[in-house]
Amino acid sequence: MLLKGKNVIVTGSGRGIGKAVAIACAREGANIGLLARTLEEINNTKQEIESLGFGVKITVKTA
């Protein structure tokens, strides 16, 4: 659990590799900052992470 309680900002987190990285970091216990081009993509990623029940803080911003 190297990321437990750490803050991680993931760009391109709405899809593809960025989304996979965000989910992997959440799985390790990191608090996640999600950035993507559209709010819809970010909210989808946020909901997916929350549904997995990792109990981490998620911050949403659009670029």
mmCIF file of the N, C-alpha and C atoms, coordinates in Angstrom:
data_MODEL
# 
_entry.id   MODEL 
# 
loop_
_atom_site.group_PDB 
_atom_site.id 
_atom_site.type_symbol 
_atom_site.label_atom_id 
_atom_site.label_alt_id 
_atom_site.label_comp_id 
_atom_site.label_asym_id 
_atom_site.label_entity_id 
_atom_site.label_seq_id 
_atom_site.pdbx_PDB_ins_code 
_atom_site.Cartn_x 
_atom_site.Cartn_y 
_atom_site.Cartn_z 
_atom_site.occupancy 
_atom_site.B_iso_or_equiv 
_atom_site.pdbx_formal_charge 
_atom_site.auth_seq_id 
_atom_site.auth_comp_id 
_atom_site.auth_asym_id 
_atom_site.auth_atom_id 
_atom_site.pdbx_PDB_model_num 
ATOM 1   N N  . MET A 1 1  ? 0.823   -1.192 0.000   1.00 0.00 ? 1  MET A N  1 
ATOM 2   C CA . MET A 1 1  ? 0.000   0.000  0.000   1.00 0.00 ? 1  MET A CA 1 
ATOM 3   C C  . MET A 1 1  ? 0.868   1.257  0.000   1.00 0.00 ? 1  MET A C  1 
ATOM 4   N N  . LEU A 1 2  ? 1.666   1.417  -1.000  1.00 0.00 ? 2  LEU A N  1 
ATOM 5   C CA . LEU A 1 2  ? 2.551   2.569  -1.085  1.00 0.00 ? 2  LEU A CA 1 
ATOM 6   C C  . LEU A 1 2  ? 1.806   3.880  -1.308  1.00 0.00 ? 2  LEU A C  1 
ATOM 7   N N  . LEU A 1 3  ? 0.598   3.838  -1.852  1.00 0.00 ? 3  LEU A N  1 
ATOM 8   C CA . LEU A 1 3  ? -0.144  5.057  -2.157  1.00 0.00 ? 3  LEU A CA 1 
ATOM 9   C C  . LEU A 1 3  ? -1.210  5.397  -1.122  1.00 0.00 ? 3  LEU A C  1 
ATOM 10  N N  . LYS A 1 4  ? -1.389  4.580  -0.112  1.00 0.00 ? 4  LYS A N  1 
ATOM 11  C CA . LYS A 1 4  ? -2.451  4.809  0.871   1.00 0.00 ? 4  LYS A CA 1 
ATOM 12  C C  . LYS A 1 4  ? -2.314  6.198  1.496   1.00 0.00 ? 4  LYS A C  1 
ATOM 13  N N  . GLY A 1 5  ? -3.373  7.007  1.346   1.00 0.00 ? 5  GLY A N  1 
ATOM 14  C CA . GLY A 1 5  ? -3.397  8.345  1.908   1.00 0.00 ? 5  GLY A CA 1 
ATOM 15  C C  . GLY A 1 5  ? -2.650  9.395  1.103   1.00 0.00 ? 5  GLY A C  1 
ATOM 16  N N  . LYS A 1 6  ? -1.993  9.007  0.036   1.00 0.00 ? 6  LYS A N  1 
ATOM 17  C CA . LYS A 1 6  ? -1.279  9.956  -0.824  1.00 0.00 ? 6  LYS A CA 1 
ATOM 18  C C  . LYS A 1 6  ? -2.266  10.613 -1.772  1.00 0.00 ? 6  LYS A C  1 
ATOM 19  N N  . ASN A 1 7  ? -1.916  11.792 -2.274  1.00 0.00 ? 7  ASN A N  1 
ATOM 20  C CA . ASN A 1 7  ? -2.738  12.504 -3.243  1.00 0.00 ? 7  ASN A CA 1 
ATOM 21  C C  . ASN A 1 7  ? -2.149  12.302 -4.630  1.00 0.00 ? 7  ASN A C  1 
ATOM 22  N N  . VAL A 1 8  ? -2.992  11.882 -5.572  1.00 0.00 ? 8  VAL A N  1 
ATOM 23  C CA . VAL A 1 8  ? -2.556  11.603 -6.937  1.00 0.00 ? 8  VAL A CA 1 
ATOM 24  C C  . VAL A 1 8  ? -3.449  12.373 -7.898  1.00 0.00 ? 8  VAL A C  1 
ATOM 25  N N  . ILE A 1 9  ? -2.842  13.107 -8.832  1.00 0.00 ? 9  ILE A N  1 
ATOM 26  C CA . ILE A 1 9  ? -3.586  13.804 -9.875  1.00 0.00 ? 9  ILE A CA 1 
ATOM 27  C C  . ILE A 1 9  ? -3.378  13.040 -11.176 1.00 0.00 ? 9  ILE A C  1 
ATOM 28  N N  . VAL A 1 10 ? -4.488  12.672 -11.822 1.00 0.00 ? 10 VAL A N  1 
ATOM 29  C CA . VAL A 1 10 ? -4.412  11.883 -13.057 1.00 0.00 ? 10 VAL A CA 1 
ATOM 30  C C  . VAL A 1 10 ? -5.039  12.689 -14.186 1.00 0.00 ? 10 VAL A C  1 
ATOM 31  N N  . THR A 1 11 ? -4.226  13.061 -15.179 1.00 0.00 ? 11 THR A N  1 
ATOM 32  C CA . THR A 1 11 ? -4.759  13.736 -16.357 1.00 0.00 ? 11 THR A CA 1 
ATOM 33  C C  . THR A 1 11 ? -5.258  12.685 -17.341 1.00 0.00 ? 11 THR A C  1 
ATOM 34  N N  . GLY A 1 12 ? -6.204  13.078 -18.165 1.00 0.00 ? 12 GLY A N  1 
ATOM 35  C CA . GLY A 1 12 ? -6.765  12.130 -19.127 1.00 0.00 ? 12 GLY A CA 1 
ATOM 36  C C  . GLY A 1 12 ? -7.503  10.993 -18.460 1.00 0.00 ? 12 GLY A C  1 
ATOM 37  N N  . SER A 1 13 ? -8.082  11.272 -17.298 1.00 0.00 ? 13 SER A N  1 
ATOM 38  C CA . SER A 1 13 ? -8.692  10.205 -16.497 1.00 0.00 ? 13 SER A CA 1 
ATOM 39  C C  . SER A 1 13 ? -10.097 9.825  -16.940 1.00 0.00 ? 13 SER A C  1 
ATOM 40  N N  . GLY A 1 14 ? -10.579 10.428 -18.016 1.00 0.00 ? 14 GLY A N  1 
ATOM 41  C CA . GLY A 1 14 ? -11.916 10.119 -18.488 1.00 0.00 ? 14 GLY A CA 1 
ATOM 42  C C  . GLY A 1 14 ? -12.022 8.837  -19.281 1.00 0.00 ? 14 GLY A C  1 
ATOM 43  N N  . ARG A 1 15 ? -10.892 8.344  -19.777 1.00 0.00 ? 15 ARG A N  1 
ATOM 44  C CA . ARG A 1 15 ? -10.927 7.121  -20.584 1.00 0.00 ? 15 ARG A CA 1 
ATOM 45  C C  . ARG A 1 15 ? -9.519  6.563  -20.763 1.00 0.00 ? 15 ARG A C  1 
ATOM 46  N N  . GLY A 1 16 ? -9.464  5.370  -21.291 1.00 0.00 ? 16 GLY A N  1 
ATOM 47  C CA . GLY A 1 16 ? -8.202  4.750  -21.665 1.00 0.00 ? 16 GLY A CA 1 
ATOM 48  C C  . GLY A 1 16 ? -7.222  4.546  -20.519 1.00 0.00 ? 16 GLY A C  1 
ATOM 49  N N  . ILE A 1 17 ? -5.946  4.819  -20.817 1.00 0.00 ? 17 ILE A N  1 
ATOM 50  C CA . ILE A 1 17 ? -4.880  4.591  -19.845 1.00 0.00 ? 17 ILE A CA 1 
ATOM 51  C C  . ILE A 1 17 ? -5.054  5.463  -18.607 1.00 0.00 ? 17 ILE A C  1 
ATOM 52  N N  . GLY A 1 18 ? -5.440  6.729  -18.790 1.00 0.00 ? 18 GLY A N  1 
ATOM 53  C CA . GLY A 1 18 ? -5.631  7.618  -17.645 1.00 0.00 ? 18 GLY A CA 1 
ATOM 54  C C  . GLY A 1 18 ? -6.691  7.103  -16.689 1.00 0.00 ? 18 GLY A C  1 
ATOM 55  N N  . LYS A 1 19 ? -7.776  6.586  -17.231 1.00 0.00 ? 19 LYS A N  1 
ATOM 56  C CA . LYS A 1 19 ? -8.838  6.019  -16.401 1.00 0.00 ? 19 LYS A CA 1 
ATOM 57  C C  . LYS A 1 19 ? -8.332  4.794  -15.652 1.00 0.00 ? 19 LYS A C  1 
ATOM 58  N N  . ALA A 1 20 ? -7.591  3.941  -16.352 1.00 0.00 ? 20 ALA A N  1 
ATOM 59  C CA . ALA A 1 20 ? -7.038  2.739  -15.717 1.00 0.00 ? 20 ALA A CA 1 
ATOM 60  C C  . ALA A 1 20 ? -6.066  3.106  -14.600 1.00 0.00 ? 20 ALA A C  1 
ATOM 61  N N  . VAL A 1 21 ? -5.262  4.144  -14.815 1.00 0.00 ? 21 VAL A N  1 
ATOM 62  C CA . VAL A 1 21 ? -4.321  4.600  -13.786 1.00 0.00 ? 21 VAL A CA 1 
ATOM 63  C C  . VAL A 1 21 ? -5.083  5.126  -12.572 1.00 0.00 ? 21 VAL A C  1 
ATOM 64  N N  . ALA A 1 22 ? -6.136  5.909  -12.805 1.00 0.00 ? 22 ALA A N  1 
ATOM 65  C CA . ALA A 1 22 ? -6.930  6.447  -11.698 1.00 0.00 ? 22 ALA A CA 1 
ATOM 66  C C  . ALA A 1 22 ? -7.538  5.324  -10.861 1.00 0.00 ? 22 ALA A C  1 
ATOM 67  N N  . ILE A 1 23 ? -8.082  4.323  -11.515 1.00 0.00 ? 23 ILE A N  1 
ATOM 68  C CA . ILE A 1 23 ? -8.685  3.190  -10.805 1.00 0.00 ? 23 ILE A CA 1 
ATOM 69  C C  . ILE A 1 23 ? -7.623  2.414  -10.037 1.00 0.00 ? 23 ILE A C  1 
ATOM 70  N N  . ALA A 1 24 ? -6.470  2.202  -10.657 1.00 0.00 ? 24 ALA A N  1 
ATOM 71  C CA . ALA A 1 24 ? -5.389  1.468  -9.986  1.00 0.00 ? 24 ALA A CA 1 
ATOM 72  C C  . ALA A 1 24 ? -4.892  2.221  -8.753  1.00 0.00 ? 24 ALA A C  1 
ATOM 73  N N  . CYS A 1 25 ? -4.761  3.538  -8.853  1.00 0.00 ? 25 CYS A N  1 
ATOM 74  C CA . CYS A 1 25 ? -4.314  4.339  -7.711  1.00 0.00 ? 25 CYS A CA 1 
ATOM 75  C C  . CYS A 1 25 ? -5.351  4.314  -6.593  1.00 0.00 ? 25 CYS A C  1 
ATOM 76  N N  . ALA A 1 26 ? -6.627  4.385  -6.953  1.00 0.00 ? 26 ALA A N  1 
ATOM 77  C CA . ALA A 1 26 ? -7.689  4.302  -5.947  1.00 0.00 ? 26 ALA A CA 1 
ATOM 78  C C  . ALA A 1 26 ? -7.664  2.947  -5.256  1.00 0.00 ? 26 ALA A C  1 
ATOM 79  N N  . ARG A 1 27 ? -7.419  1.916  -6.020  1.00 0.00 ? 27 ARG A N  1 
ATOM 80  C CA . ARG A 1 27 ? -7.332  0.557  -5.473  1.00 0.00 ? 27 ARG A CA 1 
ATOM 81  C C  . ARG A 1 27 ? -6.214  0.472  -4.424  1.00 0.00 ? 27 ARG A C  1 
ATOM 82  N N  . GLU A 1 28 ? -5.164  1.260  -4.604  1.00 0.00 ? 28 GLU A N  1 
ATOM 83  C CA . GLU A 1 28 ? -4.035  1.283  -3.670  1.00 0.00 ? 28 GLU A CA 1 
ATOM 84  C C  . GLU A 1 28 ? -4.256  2.247  -2.506  1.00 0.00 ? 28 GLU A C  1 
ATOM 85  N N  . GLY A 1 29 ? -5.420  2.926  -2.486  1.00 0.00 ? 29 GLY A N  1 
ATOM 86  C CA . GLY A 1 29 ? -5.760  3.786  -1.358  1.00 0.00 ? 29 GLY A CA 1 
ATOM 87  C C  . GLY A 1 29 ? -5.419  5.251  -1.512  1.00 0.00 ? 29 GLY A C  1 
ATOM 88  N N  . ALA A 1 30 ? -5.039  5.674  -2.717  1.00 0.00 ? 30 ALA A N  1 
ATOM 89  C CA . ALA A 1 30 ? -4.700  7.075  -2.950  1.00 0.00 ? 30 ALA A CA 1 
ATOM 90  C C  . ALA A 1 30 ? -5.961  7.922  -3.082  1.00 0.00 ? 30 ALA A C  1 
ATOM 91  N N  . ASN A 1 31 ? -5.863  9.190  -2.667  1.00 0.00 ? 31 ASN A N  1 
ATOM 92  C CA . ASN A 1 31 ? -6.903  10.171 -2.950  1.00 0.00 ? 31 ASN A CA 1 
ATOM 93  C C  . ASN A 1 31 ? -6.647  10.658 -4.370  1.00 0.00 ? 31 ASN A C  1 
ATOM 94  N N  . ILE A 1 32 ? -7.699  10.756 -5.173  1.00 0.00 ? 32 ILE A N  1 
ATOM 95  C CA . ILE A 1 32 ? -7.537  10.974 -6.603  1.00 0.00 ? 32 ILE A CA 1 
ATOM 96  C C  . ILE A 1 32 ? -8.050  12.340 -7.032  1.00 0.00 ? 32 ILE A C  1 
ATOM 97  N N  . GLY A 1 33 ? -7.247  13.031 -7.844  1.00 0.00 ? 33 GLY A N  1 
ATOM 98  C CA . GLY A 1 33 ? -7.674  14.235 -8.549  1.00 0.00 ? 33 GLY A CA 1 
ATOM 99  C C  . GLY A 1 33 ? -7.865  13.854 -10.005 1.00 0.00 ? 33 GLY A C  1 
ATOM 100 N N  . LEU A 1 34 ? -9.087  13.947 -10.495 1.00 0.00 ? 34 LEU A N  1 
ATOM 101 C CA . LEU A 1 34 ? -9.393  13.547 -11.873 1.00 0.00 ? 34 LEU A CA 1 
ATOM 102 C C  . LEU A 1 34 ? -9.440  14.770 -12.777 1.00 0.00 ? 34 LEU A C  1 
ATOM 103 N N  . LEU A 1 35 ? -8.748  14.710 -13.902 1.00 0.00 ? 35 LEU A N  1 
ATOM 104 C CA . LEU A 1 35 ? -8.801  15.761 -14.905 1.00 0.00 ? 35 LEU A CA 1 
ATOM 105 C C  . LEU A 1 35 ? -9.057  15.139 -16.267 1.00 0.00 ? 35 LEU A C  1 
ATOM 106 N N  . ALA A 1 36 ? -9.982  15.725 -17.024 1.00 0.00 ? 36 ALA A N  1 
ATOM 107 C CA . ALA A 1 36 ? -10.276 15.257 -18.377 1.00 0.00 ? 36 ALA A CA 1 
ATOM 108 C C  . ALA A 1 36 ? -10.899 16.410 -19.147 1.00 0.00 ? 36 ALA A C  1 
ATOM 109 N N  . ARG A 1 37 ? -11.144 16.188 -20.412 1.00 0.00 ? 37 ARG A N  1 
ATOM 110 C CA . ARG A 1 37 ? -11.683 17.261 -21.255 1.00 0.00 ? 37 ARG A CA 1 
ATOM 111 C C  . ARG A 1 37 ? -13.146 17.570 -20.983 1.00 0.00 ? 37 ARG A C  1 
ATOM 112 N N  . THR A 1 38 ? -13.919 16.561 -20.620 1.00 0.00 ? 38 THR A N  1 
ATOM 113 C CA . THR A 1 38 ? -15.339 16.807 -20.378 1.00 0.00 ? 38 THR A CA 1 
ATOM 114 C C  . THR A 1 38 ? -15.738 16.342 -18.982 1.00 0.00 ? 38 THR A C  1 
ATOM 115 N N  . LEU A 1 39 ? -16.672 17.062 -18.418 1.00 0.00 ? 39 LEU A N  1 
ATOM 116 C CA . LEU A 1 39 ? -17.182 16.727 -17.098 1.00 0.00 ? 39 LEU A CA 1 
ATOM 117 C C  . LEU A 1 39 ? -17.879 15.370 -17.110 1.00 0.00 ? 39 LEU A C  1 
ATOM 118 N N  . GLU A 1 40 ? -18.530 15.043 -18.211 1.00 0.00 ? 40 GLU A N  1 
ATOM 119 C CA . GLU A 1 40 ? -19.221 13.750 -18.325 1.00 0.00 ? 40 GLU A CA 1 
ATOM 120 C C  . GLU A 1 40 ? -18.242 12.579 -18.183 1.00 0.00 ? 40 GLU A C  1 
ATOM 121 N N  . GLU A 1 41 ? -17.095 12.664 -18.865 1.00 0.00 ? 41 GLU A N  1 
ATOM 122 C CA . GLU A 1 41 ? -16.086 11.601 -18.763 1.00 0.00 ? 41 GLU A CA 1 
ATOM 123 C C  . GLU A 1 41 ? -15.580 11.460 -17.331 1.00 0.00 ? 41 GLU A C  1 
ATOM 124 N N  . ILE A 1 42 ? -15.316 12.596 -16.703 1.00 0.00 ? 42 ILE A N  1 
ATOM 125 C CA . ILE A 1 42 ? -14.794 12.570 -15.331 1.00 0.00 ? 42 ILE A CA 1 
ATOM 126 C C  . ILE A 1 42 ? -15.820 11.976 -14.378 1.00 0.00 ? 42 ILE A C  1 
ATOM 127 N N  . ASN A 1 43 ? -17.055 12.404 -14.505 1.00 0.00 ? 43 ASN A N  1 
ATOM 128 C CA . ASN A 1 43 ? -18.088 11.886 -13.608 1.00 0.00 ? 43 ASN A CA 1 
ATOM 129 C C  . ASN A 1 43 ? -18.287 10.383 -13.786 1.00 0.00 ? 43 ASN A C  1 
ATOM 130 N N  . ASN A 1 44 ? -18.158 9.895  -15.022 1.00 0.00 ? 44 ASN A N  1 
ATOM 131 C CA . ASN A 1 44 ? -18.258 8.450  -15.252 1.00 0.00 ? 44 ASN A CA 1 
ATOM 132 C C  . ASN A 1 44 ? -17.137 7.713  -14.532 1.00 0.00 ? 44 ASN A C  1 
ATOM 133 N N  . THR A 1 45 ? -15.917 8.240  -14.621 1.00 0.00 ? 45 THR A N  1 
ATOM 134 C CA . THR A 1 45 ? -14.782 7.620  -13.932 1.00 0.00 ? 45 THR A CA 1 
ATOM 135 C C  . THR A 1 45 ? -14.981 7.689  -12.423 1.00 0.00 ? 45 THR A C  1 
ATOM 136 N N  . LYS A 1 46 ? -15.423 8.841  -11.941 1.00 0.00 ? 46 LYS A N  1 
ATOM 137 C CA . LYS A 1 46 ? -15.662 9.015  -10.500 1.00 0.00 ? 46 LYS A CA 1 
ATOM 138 C C  . LYS A 1 46 ? -16.687 8.004  -9.999  1.00 0.00 ? 46 LYS A C  1 
ATOM 139 N N  . GLN A 1 47 ? -17.798 7.868  -10.720 1.00 0.00 ? 47 GLN A N  1 
ATOM 140 C CA . GLN A 1 47 ? -18.842 6.925  -10.311 1.00 0.00 ? 47 GLN A CA 1 
ATOM 141 C C  . GLN A 1 47 ? -18.332 5.490  -10.319 1.00 0.00 ? 47 GLN A C  1 
ATOM 142 N N  . GLU A 1 48 ? -17.512 5.162  -11.314 1.00 0.00 ? 48 GLU A N  1 
ATOM 143 C CA . GLU A 1 48 ? -16.965 3.804  -11.383 1.00 0.00 ? 48 GLU A CA 1 
ATOM 144 C C  . GLU A 1 48 ? -16.057 3.525  -10.182 1.00 0.00 ? 48 GLU A C  1 
ATOM 145 N N  . ILE A 1 49 ? -15.205 4.480  -9.834  1.00 0.00 ? 49 ILE A N  1 
ATOM 146 C CA . ILE A 1 49 ? -14.312 4.303  -8.682  1.00 0.00 ? 49 ILE A CA 1 
ATOM 147 C C  . ILE A 1 49 ? -15.127 4.195  -7.399  1.00 0.00 ? 49 ILE A C  1 
ATOM 148 N N  . GLU A 1 50 ? -16.123 5.069  -7.250  1.00 0.00 ? 50 GLU A N  1 
ATOM 149 C CA . GLU A 1 50 ? -16.955 5.029  -6.039  1.00 0.00 ? 50 GLU A CA 1 
ATOM 150 C C  . GLU A 1 50 ? -17.715 3.711  -5.930  1.00 0.00 ? 50 GLU A C  1 
ATOM 151 N N  . SER A 1 51 ? -18.165 3.171  -7.056  1.00 0.00 ? 51 SER A N  1 
ATOM 152 C CA . SER A 1 51 ? -18.925 1.917  -7.024  1.00 0.00 ? 51 SER A CA 1 
ATOM 153 C C  . SER A 1 51 ? -18.062 0.729  -6.605  1.00 0.00 ? 51 SER A C  1 
ATOM 154 N N  . LEU A 1 52 ? -16.754 0.853  -6.764  1.00 0.00 ? 52 LEU A N  1 
ATOM 155 C CA . LEU A 1 52 ? -15.841 -0.209 -6.357  1.00 0.00 ? 52 LEU A CA 1 
ATOM 156 C C  . LEU A 1 52 ? -15.578 -0.184 -4.854  1.00 0.00 ? 52 LEU A C  1 
ATOM 157 N N  . GLY A 1 53 ? -15.996 0.903  -4.191  1.00 0.00 ? 53 GLY A N  1 
ATOM 158 C CA . GLY A 1 53 ? -15.951 0.958  -2.731  1.00 0.00 ? 53 GLY A CA 1 
ATOM 159 C C  . GLY A 1 53 ? -14.572 1.114  -2.116  1.00 0.00 ? 53 GLY A C  1 
ATOM 160 N N  . PHE A 1 54 ? -13.677 1.852  -2.772  1.00 0.00 ? 54 PHE A N  1 
ATOM 161 C CA . PHE A 1 54 ? -12.340 2.019  -2.220  1.00 0.00 ? 54 PHE A CA 1 
ATOM 162 C C  . PHE A 1 54 ? -12.282 3.027  -1.076  1.00 0.00 ? 54 PHE A C  1 
ATOM 163 N N  . GLY A 1 55 ? -13.312 3.861  -0.924  1.00 0.00 ? 55 GLY A N  1 
ATOM 164 C CA . GLY A 1 55 ? -13.363 4.811  0.183   1.00 0.00 ? 55 GLY A CA 1 
ATOM 165 C C  . GLY A 1 55 ? -12.283 5.874  0.125   1.00 0.00 ? 55 GLY A C  1 
ATOM 166 N N  . VAL A 1 56 ? -11.999 6.388  -1.071  1.00 0.00 ? 56 VAL A N  1 
ATOM 167 C CA . VAL A 1 56 ? -10.994 7.431  -1.213  1.00 0.00 ? 56 VAL A CA 1 
ATOM 168 C C  . VAL A 1 56 ? -11.672 8.743  -1.590  1.00 0.00 ? 56 VAL A C  1 
ATOM 169 N N  . LYS A 1 57 ? -10.976 9.848  -1.372  1.00 0.00 ? 57 LYS A N  1 
ATOM 170 C CA . LYS A 1 57 ? -11.488 11.161 -1.740  1.00 0.00 ? 57 LYS A CA 1 
ATOM 171 C C  . LYS A 1 57 ? -11.213 11.390 -3.221  1.00 0.00 ? 57 LYS A C  1 
ATOM 172 N N  . ILE A 1 58 ? -12.231 11.873 -3.938  1.00 0.00 ? 58 ILE A N  1 
ATOM 173 C CA . ILE A 1 58 ? -12.085 12.122 -5.370  1.00 0.00 ? 58 ILE A CA 1 
ATOM 174 C C  . ILE A 1 58 ? -12.445 13.576 -5.650  1.00 0.00 ? 58 ILE A C  1 
ATOM 175 N N  . THR A 1 59 ? -11.542 14.292 -6.322  1.00 0.00 ? 59 THR A N  1 
ATOM 176 C CA . THR A 1 59 ? -11.764 15.677 -6.710  1.00 0.00 ? 59 THR A CA 1 
ATOM 177 C C  . THR A 1 59 ? -11.906 15.731 -8.223  1.00 0.00 ? 59 THR A C  1 
ATOM 178 N N  . VAL A 1 60 ? -12.896 16.490 -8.706  1.00 0.00 ? 60 VAL A N  1 
ATOM 179 C CA . VAL A 1 60 ? -13.187 16.543 -10.136 1.00 0.00 ? 60 VAL A CA 1 
ATOM 180 C C  . VAL A 1 60 ? -12.944 17.952 -10.665 1.00 0.00 ? 60 VAL A C  1 
ATOM 181 N N  . LYS A 1 61 ? -12.177 18.051 -11.766 1.00 0.00 ? 61 LYS A N  1 
ATOM 182 C CA . LYS A 1 61 ? -11.940 19.318 -12.466 1.00 0.00 ? 61 LYS A CA 1 
ATOM 183 C C  . LYS A 1 61 ? -11.917 19.043 -13.961 1.00 0.00 ? 61 LYS A C  1 
ATOM 184 N N  . THR A 1 62 ? -12.353 20.013 -14.771 1.00 0.00 ? 62 THR A N  1 
ATOM 185 C CA . THR A 1 62 ? -12.238 19.880 -16.221 1.00 0.00 ? 62 THR A CA 1 
ATOM 186 C C  . THR A 1 62 ? -11.090 20.751 -16.705 1.00 0.00 ? 62 THR A C  1 
ATOM 187 N N  . ALA A 1 63 ? -10.514 20.368 -17.826 1.00 0.00 ? 63 ALA A N  1 
ATOM 188 C CA . ALA A 1 63 ? -9.393  21.128 -18.389 1.00 0.00 ? 63 ALA A CA 1 
ATOM 189 C C  . ALA A 1 63 ? -9.838  21.846 -19.648 1.00 0.00 ? 63 ALA A C  1 
# 
